[in-house]
Amino acid sequence: MTANIALEKVFDRQGLAEKEFGHGQAAQSGNSDTEDGANSDGPTAETEQAAWDWNEDPHNPYNWPSATKAMQVGIIASIAFVASMGSSIMSAAIEQLKDEFSVTTTQAILPLSLYVFALGLGPVMGGPLSETVGRLPVYMGGLIGGTLFTLGAGFTHSFAGLNILRFLAGFCFAPSLAIATGTINEIYKPAKRGLPSTLFILTPFLGPGVAPVMGAFLVHRKGWRWTQYAILFFCALSLLLIVPFGRETFHAVVKRRRAKKLGHVVEPSIPLRAKVQLFLTITIFRPVLMMFTEPIVGLACLYVSCEFATLYTFFAAVPYIFQTVYHFSLEQTGLVFLSVVVGCVLGTVTILLCDVFLYRRQIPRHPPHMIPPEYRLYPAMIGSLGLPVGLFWLAWTARSDISWASPVVALVPFSWGNLCLFISMLQFTVDTYTGTVIASATSANSLSRYGLSGAFPLFAIQMYTRLGINWATSLLGFVSVALLPVPWIFFKYGKKIRALSHYETPTY
C-alpha cells in the first residue's frame, strides 16, 4: 500500500494527475536569464510567467469554444462507434465462414469473440500511454492501426490470419472506448458533463445494435468480406474528422507544452522503471485485486459483465431463434437487432431524466461536490427490473404460435435496462473512488466485461440447442434476477460499504 501511494505521488509530480503546474506559480523564478527575456522591449518571460493563469488560459480545454468542444466529442464518438460496430458486424457471417474455411460453428464465432477479447485488453496499454504522450496520438495511432488490420482481415484467405487480424484490429480500436470518458472530463466541467457524457456513451451501445443489421445485408448480398470494408468507410470518416479538427485534451500534456512555450521550468520526466511499476499497479495488479477485495468493484463488475455477456450471446442466439422458429431470412434476422437500438435510445432518455429530476435535486441539499455516490444508482435500480422482464418475455414467447413481434419487442426492455445499468454503475464507481484508483476500478470493469462477452457467444448455440430456446434464455433471466438486488443494496447500504474499503472513498 505504501509503495503504491509513493508511486502515485511520483505520478502526480510527472503531471499526469494535473498537478504539474500550480496555475502558473511553478517556476516563476529561475528564468530571468533566458534569452527571451534578456533583451526584449516587450513583456519579459518573467512577466509572462507571473501573469499566466492556467484557469484563464484559452489553451485550457475548459475554456475552448462550445463548437470546438462539440467537435471533439463528435470525433471520439465516431471512433467509439467504429470500435463497437466491429464487435458484432460479423455475427451474420458464421455460415459463410464455415463454408469457406471448413470450420465448425464454434470456430466460426472466433473472429467475433477474439475482437471482443481485444476490446478488454487494448485499454491496458492505451490508457497509460495516453497519460504519457497525450490522448490525441493514441486516438490517431489506434485508428490508423485498426484501419490497416481491418483492411487485412477483409483480404485474408487464411482463417488463422483472419482471427489474428481481427484481434489486432480490436486491440487498436479499444483504447478509444477507455480514454474517451477522460477526454470528456477534460473539456467539460462537472456541471456540464451530463449531456455530452450520456450522448457519447450511447454511440458504443448503438454499434452492436446497428452493425448486425448492416452485416446481415452485406453478408447476404456481397459476402462476409464486405463487413470489413464497411468498417473501413467509417474509419475513413473518423480520419477525415480527427486529422484537421482533433486537438489534445489531456491537461498535463497541454500545460507542459504551454509552459515550455512561455519559458517555464518543466520538471524532468520520472524514471522509466517508476513508470512501468506504476503502469503495472494501476492497470493490471490493482484492478484484479479490487475485483476480489472491493465489494463495490467486484459486484459491479459481475453484474455489468453478465448482462453485457448476455447481449453478446444474442449475436449468436438471435439468428438461431428467429431462423429456427420463424424461418426468417438472413436480412430479416438482422433487422431484429433494431430493437436493441430502440432500447438504447430509451435508456439514454431514462438516464437524462434521472439526472435532471433525481440527481440534480440533491445539489441544494448537500454541500458543493459532496452528493453521495448512491444517488447515481437510480437508473441502475430502474433498469435492473427491465433486464429479467425482457429475458423471460423473450424466452416464453419465442414460439411458432405467437407472433414474431413479441420476442422482437422483448429485446427492447432488456437493452434499455442494460444501458441504464452500465452507465449508472460506472458513474457510481467513478464517484466512489478518487485519483488513480478510479482508473483501476474502471479497468477492472472493462477487463471482466469484455472477457465474459467474448466467451459467451462461443457456447451460445450449444446451450440453445441442448436446453431449448425457452430454458436457455430463462437461464440468462435467472442470472439477472440473482444480481438484481445489487444496485438496491448499494443504494441502501452504500455508505457503510464504502467505509469498509481499503482505498480512500467519500465519507458523506
C-alpha positions as CSV (number, residue, x, y, z in Angstrom):
1,M,0.0,0.0,0.0
2,T,2.8,2.4,1.0
3,A,4.7,1.7,-2.2
4,N,1.5,2.4,-4.3
5,I,1.0,5.7,-2.6
6,A,4.6,6.7,-3.2
7,L,4.4,5.8,-6.8
8,E,1.2,7.8,-7.2
9,K,2.9,10.8,-5.8
10,V,5.6,10.4,-8.4
11,F,2.9,10.1,-11.0
12,D,1.4,13.3,-9.8
13,R,4.8,15.1,-10.0
14,Q,5.1,14.0,-13.6
15,G,1.9,15.9,-14.2
16,L,-0.3,13.0,-15.1
17,A,-2.7,14.0,-12.4
18,E,-2.9,17.6,-13.5
19,K,-0.7,18.9,-10.7
20,E,2.4,19.6,-12.6
21,F,1.9,23.4,-12.6
22,G,0.2,25.4,-9.9
23,H,-1.8,27.8,-12.0
24,G,1.3,29.4,-13.3
25,Q,3.0,29.8,-10.0
26,A,5.5,27.0,-10.5
27,A,8.8,28.1,-11.9
28,Q,8.1,31.8,-11.7
29,S,11.7,32.3,-10.7
30,G,14.8,30.9,-12.2
31,N,14.1,32.0,-15.8
32,S,15.2,35.6,-15.6
33,D,18.4,34.9,-17.6
34,T,16.6,33.3,-20.5
35,E,17.3,34.7,-23.9
36,D,13.6,35.5,-24.5
37,G,13.5,37.9,-21.6
38,A,17.1,39.3,-21.7
39,N,16.8,41.9,-24.5
40,S,13.1,42.2,-25.1
41,D,11.4,45.6,-25.4
42,G,8.0,44.0,-24.7
43,P,6.9,41.9,-21.7
44,T,9.7,39.7,-20.3
45,A,9.5,36.0,-19.8
46,E,9.2,36.7,-16.1
47,T,6.2,39.0,-16.7
48,E,4.5,36.4,-18.9
49,Q,5.1,33.7,-16.3
50,A,3.8,35.8,-13.4
51,A,0.7,36.7,-15.5
52,W,0.0,33.2,-16.6
53,D,-3.1,31.7,-15.1
54,W,-3.9,28.2,-16.4
55,N,-7.6,28.6,-15.3
56,E,-8.0,31.6,-17.6
57,D,-5.7,30.4,-20.4
58,P,-7.5,30.0,-23.8
59,H,-5.4,26.8,-24.3
60,N,-7.1,25.2,-21.3
61,P,-9.6,22.8,-22.8
62,Y,-12.2,24.0,-20.3
63,N,-12.0,27.4,-22.0
64,W,-12.4,26.2,-25.6
65,P,-15.4,27.5,-27.6
66,S,-18.5,25.3,-27.4
67,A,-18.2,24.3,-31.1
68,T,-14.6,23.1,-30.6
69,K,-15.7,21.0,-27.6
70,A,-18.6,19.6,-29.5
71,M,-16.3,18.6,-32.4
72,Q,-14.0,16.7,-30.0
73,V,-17.0,14.8,-28.7
74,G,-18.1,14.1,-32.2
75,I,-14.7,12.8,-33.1
76,I,-14.3,10.4,-30.2
77,A,-17.9,9.3,-30.7
78,S,-17.3,8.3,-34.3
79,I,-14.2,6.3,-33.3
80,A,-16.1,4.6,-30.5
81,F,-18.9,3.7,-32.9
82,V,-16.3,2.1,-35.3
83,A,-14.8,0.1,-32.4
84,S,-18.2,-1.2,-31.2
85,M,-19.6,-2.0,-34.6
86,G,-16.6,-4.2,-35.3
87,S,-17.6,-6.4,-32.4
88,S,-20.9,-7.5,-34.0
89,I,-20.9,-6.8,-37.7
90,M,-19.7,-10.3,-38.4
91,S,-22.5,-12.0,-36.4
92,A,-24.3,-12.8,-39.7
93,A,-21.2,-14.3,-41.4
94,I,-21.0,-17.6,-39.4
95,E,-22.4,-19.8,-42.1
96,Q,-20.2,-18.3,-44.8
97,L,-17.1,-18.6,-42.7
98,K,-18.0,-22.3,-42.0
99,D,-18.3,-23.0,-45.7
100,E,-15.3,-21.0,-46.9
101,F,-12.8,-22.1,-44.3
102,S,-14.3,-25.6,-43.4
103,V,-14.6,-24.9,-39.7
104,T,-17.1,-25.7,-37.0
105,T,-19.8,-23.3,-35.7
106,T,-17.7,-22.5,-32.6
107,Q,-14.6,-21.9,-34.6
108,A,-16.6,-19.6,-37.0
109,I,-17.5,-17.4,-34.0
110,L,-13.9,-16.9,-33.0
111,P,-13.3,-13.8,-35.2
112,L,-16.1,-12.2,-33.3
113,S,-15.0,-13.3,-29.8
114,L,-11.3,-12.5,-30.3
115,Y,-12.2,-9.0,-31.3
116,V,-14.3,-8.6,-28.1
117,F,-11.4,-10.0,-26.0
118,A,-9.1,-7.5,-27.6
119,L,-11.5,-4.7,-26.6
120,G,-10.8,-5.6,-23.0
121,L,-7.1,-5.9,-23.4
122,G,-6.4,-2.8,-25.5
123,P,-7.0,-0.2,-22.8
124,V,-4.4,-1.9,-20.6
125,M,-1.8,-0.4,-22.9
126,G,-3.7,2.5,-24.4
127,G,-4.9,4.1,-21.2
128,P,-1.5,4.7,-19.5
129,L,0.1,5.6,-22.9
130,S,-2.5,8.4,-23.3
131,E,-1.4,9.8,-20.0
132,T,2.2,10.0,-21.1
133,V,2.1,11.1,-24.7
134,G,-1.4,12.5,-24.7
135,R,-4.9,11.4,-25.9
136,L,-4.6,12.6,-29.5
137,P,-1.7,10.4,-30.5
138,V,-3.4,7.3,-29.0
139,Y,-6.7,8.1,-30.9
140,M,-4.9,8.6,-34.2
141,G,-2.4,5.7,-33.8
142,G,-5.2,3.3,-32.7
143,L,-7.5,4.4,-35.5
144,I,-4.8,4.0,-38.2
145,G,-3.7,0.7,-36.8
146,G,-7.2,-0.6,-36.6
147,T,-7.9,0.5,-40.1
148,L,-4.9,-1.3,-41.5
149,F,-5.7,-4.5,-39.6
150,T,-9.3,-4.4,-40.7
151,L,-8.2,-4.0,-44.3
152,G,-6.0,-7.1,-43.9
153,A,-8.9,-9.0,-42.4
154,G,-11.0,-8.2,-45.5
155,F,-8.4,-9.5,-47.9
156,T,-7.0,-12.6,-46.0
157,H,-7.7,-16.1,-47.2
158,S,-6.4,-17.8,-44.1
159,F,-8.7,-18.5,-41.1
160,A,-5.9,-18.2,-38.7
161,G,-4.9,-14.9,-40.3
162,L,-8.5,-13.6,-40.0
163,N,-8.5,-14.4,-36.3
164,I,-5.2,-12.7,-35.7
165,L,-6.0,-9.6,-37.7
166,R,-9.4,-9.2,-36.1
167,F,-7.8,-9.4,-32.6
168,L,-5.2,-6.8,-33.6
169,A,-7.9,-4.5,-35.0
170,G,-9.9,-4.7,-31.8
171,F,-6.7,-4.1,-29.8
172,C,-6.0,-0.9,-31.7
173,F,-9.6,0.4,-31.6
174,A,-10.1,-0.5,-27.9
175,P,-8.3,2.5,-26.2
176,S,-10.7,4.9,-27.8
177,L,-13.5,3.3,-25.7
178,A,-11.4,3.5,-22.5
179,I,-10.0,7.0,-22.6
180,A,-13.0,8.8,-24.2
181,T,-14.5,9.5,-20.7
182,G,-11.3,11.1,-19.7
183,T,-11.4,13.3,-22.8
184,I,-14.9,14.5,-21.9
185,N,-13.9,15.2,-18.3
186,E,-11.0,17.3,-19.6
187,I,-13.1,19.6,-21.8
188,Y,-16.3,19.9,-19.7
189,K,-16.5,20.8,-16.1
190,P,-18.6,18.6,-13.8
191,A,-21.8,20.6,-14.0
192,K,-21.9,20.3,-17.8
193,R,-20.7,16.8,-18.4
194,G,-24.0,15.0,-18.1
195,L,-25.4,15.5,-21.6
196,P,-22.1,15.0,-23.6
197,S,-21.2,12.0,-21.5
198,T,-24.6,10.3,-22.0
199,L,-24.7,11.1,-25.7
200,F,-21.2,9.7,-26.1
201,I,-21.8,6.5,-24.2
202,L,-24.9,5.9,-26.4
203,T,-22.6,5.5,-29.5
204,P,-20.7,2.4,-28.4
205,F,-24.1,0.8,-27.5
206,L,-25.6,1.8,-30.9
207,G,-22.8,-0.1,-32.6
208,P,-23.8,-3.6,-31.5
209,G,-27.4,-2.7,-32.5
210,V,-26.8,-1.2,-35.9
211,A,-23.9,-3.3,-37.0
212,P,-25.8,-6.7,-37.2
213,V,-28.4,-5.0,-39.4
214,M,-25.7,-3.8,-41.8
215,G,-23.8,-7.0,-41.5
216,A,-26.8,-9.1,-42.5
217,F,-27.5,-7.2,-45.7
218,L,-23.8,-7.1,-46.6
219,V,-23.2,-10.8,-46.0
220,H,-26.3,-11.8,-47.9
221,R,-25.7,-9.5,-50.9
222,K,-21.9,-9.0,-51.1
223,G,-20.3,-11.6,-48.8
224,W,-18.6,-11.5,-45.4
225,R,-15.6,-9.6,-46.6
226,W,-17.7,-6.5,-47.1
227,T,-18.4,-6.4,-43.4
228,Q,-14.7,-5.4,-43.0
229,Y,-14.9,-3.0,-46.0
230,A,-17.9,-1.3,-44.4
231,I,-15.8,-0.7,-41.2
232,L,-13.2,1.0,-43.4
233,F,-15.7,3.5,-44.6
234,F,-16.5,4.6,-41.1
235,C,-12.7,4.6,-40.3
236,A,-12.2,7.0,-43.2
237,L,-14.9,9.3,-41.9
238,S,-13.2,9.4,-38.4
239,L,-9.9,10.1,-40.0
240,L,-11.4,13.0,-42.0
241,L,-12.6,14.4,-38.7
242,I,-9.6,13.8,-36.5
243,V,-6.8,14.9,-38.8
244,P,-7.9,18.5,-39.3
245,F,-10.0,19.1,-36.2
246,G,-8.6,16.8,-33.5
247,R,-6.9,18.5,-30.5
248,E,-5.0,17.4,-27.5
249,T,-7.2,17.5,-24.3
250,F,-5.1,15.9,-21.6
251,H,-4.4,18.8,-19.3
252,A,-0.9,17.7,-18.1
253,V,0.3,17.5,-21.7
254,V,-1.3,20.7,-22.8
255,K,0.0,22.5,-19.7
256,R,3.5,21.2,-20.3
257,R,3.6,22.4,-23.9
258,R,2.1,25.7,-22.9
259,A,4.7,26.1,-20.1
260,K,7.6,25.4,-22.4
261,K,6.3,28.0,-24.8
262,L,6.1,30.6,-22.1
263,G,9.6,29.7,-20.8
264,H,8.5,27.9,-17.6
265,V,10.8,25.4,-16.0
266,V,9.4,21.9,-16.7
267,E,10.3,19.2,-14.2
268,P,12.2,16.3,-15.7
269,S,10.5,13.0,-16.6
270,I,10.3,10.3,-14.0
271,P,12.5,7.2,-14.5
272,L,11.2,4.5,-16.8
273,R,11.3,1.9,-14.1
274,A,8.9,4.0,-11.9
275,K,6.6,4.4,-14.9
276,V,6.5,0.7,-15.6
277,Q,5.9,-0.1,-11.9
278,L,3.0,2.4,-11.7
279,F,1.6,1.1,-15.0
280,L,1.6,-2.5,-13.7
281,T,0.0,-1.4,-10.4
282,I,-2.8,0.8,-11.8
283,T,-3.8,-1.2,-14.9
284,I,-3.1,-4.9,-14.1
285,F,-2.4,-5.8,-10.4
286,R,-4.7,-3.4,-8.6
287,P,-7.8,-4.0,-10.9
288,V,-7.6,-7.7,-10.4
289,L,-7.1,-7.2,-6.6
290,M,-10.0,-4.8,-6.4
291,M,-12.3,-7.3,-8.2
292,F,-11.8,-9.7,-5.3
293,T,-11.4,-7.4,-2.3
294,E,-13.7,-4.4,-3.0
295,P,-17.4,-5.3,-2.8
296,I,-18.4,-2.3,-4.9
297,V,-16.0,-3.1,-7.7
298,G,-16.5,-6.9,-7.6
299,L,-20.3,-6.8,-7.6
300,A,-20.5,-4.0,-10.2
301,C,-18.1,-6.0,-12.5
302,L,-20.1,-9.2,-12.0
303,Y,-23.5,-7.6,-12.7
304,V,-22.4,-5.5,-15.7
305,S,-20.3,-8.2,-17.2
306,C,-23.1,-10.8,-17.0
307,E,-25.6,-8.5,-18.7
308,F,-23.1,-7.4,-21.3
309,A,-22.3,-11.0,-22.0
310,T,-26.0,-11.7,-22.4
311,L,-26.2,-9.0,-25.1
312,Y,-23.3,-10.6,-27.0
313,T,-24.8,-14.0,-26.6
314,F,-27.7,-12.7,-28.6
315,F,-25.4,-12.1,-31.6
316,A,-25.3,-15.9,-32.0
317,A,-28.7,-16.8,-30.3
318,V,-31.0,-14.3,-32.2
319,P,-30.2,-15.8,-35.6
320,Y,-30.7,-19.3,-34.2
321,I,-34.1,-18.3,-32.6
322,F,-35.7,-16.4,-35.5
323,Q,-34.4,-18.7,-38.2
324,T,-35.4,-21.9,-36.3
325,V,-38.8,-20.7,-35.0
326,Y,-40.0,-18.1,-37.6
327,H,-37.8,-19.1,-40.6
328,F,-36.5,-15.6,-41.0
329,S,-34.1,-14.8,-43.8
330,L,-30.6,-13.5,-43.0
331,E,-31.7,-9.9,-43.7
332,Q,-34.9,-10.2,-41.6
333,T,-32.9,-11.6,-38.7
334,G,-30.5,-8.6,-38.9
335,L,-33.5,-6.2,-38.7
336,V,-34.4,-7.8,-35.3
337,F,-31.4,-6.0,-33.8
338,L,-33.1,-2.6,-34.3
339,S,-34.9,-3.4,-31.1
340,V,-31.5,-3.0,-29.3
341,V,-31.2,0.4,-30.9
342,V,-34.6,1.4,-29.7
343,G,-33.8,0.2,-26.2
344,C,-30.6,2.1,-26.1
345,V,-32.3,5.3,-27.1
346,L,-34.9,4.8,-24.4
347,G,-32.2,4.1,-21.9
348,T,-30.4,7.3,-22.8
349,V,-33.6,9.3,-22.2
350,T,-34.1,7.5,-18.8
351,I,-30.7,8.4,-17.7
352,L,-31.1,12.0,-18.6
353,L,-34.4,12.2,-16.8
354,C,-33.0,10.6,-13.7
355,D,-30.1,13.1,-13.8
356,V,-32.4,16.1,-14.1
357,F,-35.2,15.1,-11.8
358,L,-33.5,12.9,-9.2
359,Y,-29.7,13.6,-9.1
360,R,-29.6,17.3,-9.6
361,R,-32.3,17.9,-7.0
362,Q,-29.8,16.7,-4.4
363,I,-27.5,19.6,-5.2
364,P,-29.2,22.1,-2.8
365,R,-29.4,19.5,-0.1
366,H,-25.7,18.8,0.1
367,P,-22.5,20.9,0.3
368,P,-20.9,21.6,-3.1
369,H,-19.5,18.5,-4.8
370,M,-20.5,16.3,-1.9
371,I,-23.5,14.4,-3.2
372,P,-23.3,10.8,-2.0
373,P,-22.4,8.5,-4.9
374,E,-25.5,6.4,-4.2
375,Y,-27.7,8.9,-5.9
376,R,-26.1,7.9,-9.2
377,L,-27.9,4.5,-8.9
378,Y,-31.4,5.5,-9.8
379,P,-31.1,4.4,-13.4
380,A,-29.5,1.1,-12.4
381,M,-32.3,0.3,-10.0
382,I,-35.0,1.1,-12.6
383,G,-33.1,-0.8,-15.3
384,S,-32.5,-3.8,-13.2
385,L,-36.2,-4.5,-13.4
386,G,-36.2,-4.4,-17.2
387,L,-33.5,-7.0,-17.7
388,P,-35.4,-10.1,-16.3
389,V,-38.7,-8.8,-17.8
390,G,-37.1,-8.7,-21.3
391,L,-35.4,-12.0,-21.0
392,F,-38.3,-14.0,-19.6
393,W,-40.6,-12.3,-22.2
394,L,-38.3,-13.4,-25.0
395,A,-37.9,-16.9,-23.5
396,W,-41.5,-17.8,-23.4
397,T,-43.0,-16.0,-26.4
398,A,-40.4,-17.2,-29.0
399,R,-42.9,-19.9,-30.2
400,S,-44.4,-20.5,-33.6
401,D,-47.9,-20.0,-32.3
402,I,-47.0,-16.5,-31.1
403,S,-46.2,-13.6,-33.5
404,W,-42.6,-12.9,-34.1
405,A,-43.3,-9.3,-33.0
406,S,-43.5,-10.3,-29.4
407,P,-39.9,-11.7,-28.9
408,V,-38.6,-8.8,-31.1
409,V,-40.2,-6.3,-28.7
410,A,-38.9,-8.2,-25.7
411,L,-35.4,-7.1,-26.7
412,V,-36.3,-3.5,-26.0
413,P,-36.7,-3.7,-22.2
414,F,-33.5,-5.8,-22.0
415,S,-31.3,-3.4,-23.9
416,W,-33.0,-0.4,-22.1
417,G,-32.1,-2.0,-18.7
418,N,-28.6,-2.9,-19.9
419,L,-27.7,0.6,-20.9
420,C,-29.2,2.1,-17.7
421,L,-27.3,-0.4,-15.6
422,F,-23.9,0.1,-17.3
423,I,-23.9,3.9,-17.2
424,S,-25.3,4.2,-13.7
425,M,-22.9,1.7,-12.2
426,L,-20.0,3.3,-14.0
427,Q,-20.9,6.7,-12.6
428,F,-21.4,5.3,-9.1
429,T,-17.9,3.7,-9.3
430,V,-16.2,6.8,-10.5
431,D,-17.9,8.9,-7.8
432,T,-16.9,6.3,-5.1
433,Y,-13.1,6.3,-5.6
434,T,-10.5,9.0,-6.1
435,G,-7.3,9.6,-8.0
436,T,-5.7,6.8,-9.9
437,V,-7.9,4.3,-8.1
438,I,-10.7,5.3,-10.5
439,A,-8.6,4.1,-13.4
440,S,-8.0,0.8,-11.7
441,A,-11.7,0.3,-10.9
442,T,-12.9,1.1,-14.4
443,S,-10.1,-1.1,-15.8
444,A,-11.4,-4.0,-13.8
445,N,-14.9,-3.4,-15.2
446,S,-13.6,-3.3,-18.7
447,L,-11.5,-6.5,-18.4
448,S,-14.3,-8.5,-16.8
449,R,-17.0,-7.1,-19.1
450,Y,-15.3,-7.9,-22.4
451,G,-13.8,-11.1,-21.1
452,L,-17.2,-12.6,-20.4
453,S,-18.7,-11.0,-23.5
454,G,-16.2,-12.7,-25.7
455,A,-16.6,-16.1,-24.1
456,F,-20.4,-16.3,-24.0
457,P,-21.0,-16.5,-27.8
458,L,-18.7,-19.4,-28.1
459,F,-21.1,-21.7,-26.3
460,A,-24.4,-20.0,-27.1
461,I,-25.5,-22.2,-29.9
462,Q,-24.7,-25.4,-27.9
463,M,-26.6,-24.0,-24.9
464,Y,-29.7,-23.2,-27.0
465,T,-29.6,-26.5,-28.9
466,R,-29.4,-28.6,-25.7
467,L,-31.6,-26.6,-23.3
468,G,-34.1,-25.3,-25.9
469,I,-34.9,-21.6,-26.6
470,N,-37.2,-21.3,-23.6
471,W,-34.8,-22.6,-20.9
472,A,-31.6,-21.3,-22.3
473,T,-33.0,-17.7,-22.3
474,S,-34.6,-18.3,-18.9
475,L,-31.2,-19.3,-17.6
476,L,-29.9,-15.9,-18.6
477,G,-33.0,-14.4,-16.9
478,F,-32.4,-16.3,-13.7
479,V,-28.9,-14.8,-13.6
480,S,-30.3,-11.3,-14.0
481,V,-32.8,-12.0,-11.2
482,A,-30.0,-13.2,-8.9
483,L,-28.0,-10.0,-9.5
484,L,-31.0,-7.6,-9.5
485,P,-30.6,-6.6,-5.8
486,V,-27.0,-5.3,-6.3
487,P,-27.8,-1.6,-7.1
488,W,-30.6,-1.6,-4.4
489,I,-28.2,-2.9,-1.8
490,F,-25.6,-0.3,-2.8
491,F,-28.2,2.5,-2.6
492,K,-29.3,1.5,0.9
493,Y,-26.0,0.4,2.5
494,G,-23.6,2.2,0.2
495,K,-22.1,4.5,2.9
496,K,-21.4,1.5,5.2
497,I,-19.9,-0.5,2.3
498,R,-17.7,2.5,1.2
499,A,-16.4,2.7,4.8
500,L,-15.0,-0.8,4.6
501,S,-12.9,0.0,1.5
502,H,-9.2,-0.3,1.6
503,Y,-8.9,2.8,-0.5
504,E,-10.0,6.4,0.1
505,T,-13.7,6.9,-0.5
506,P,-16.1,9.8,0.3
507,T,-17.4,9.8,3.9
508,Y,-20.6,11.8,3.1
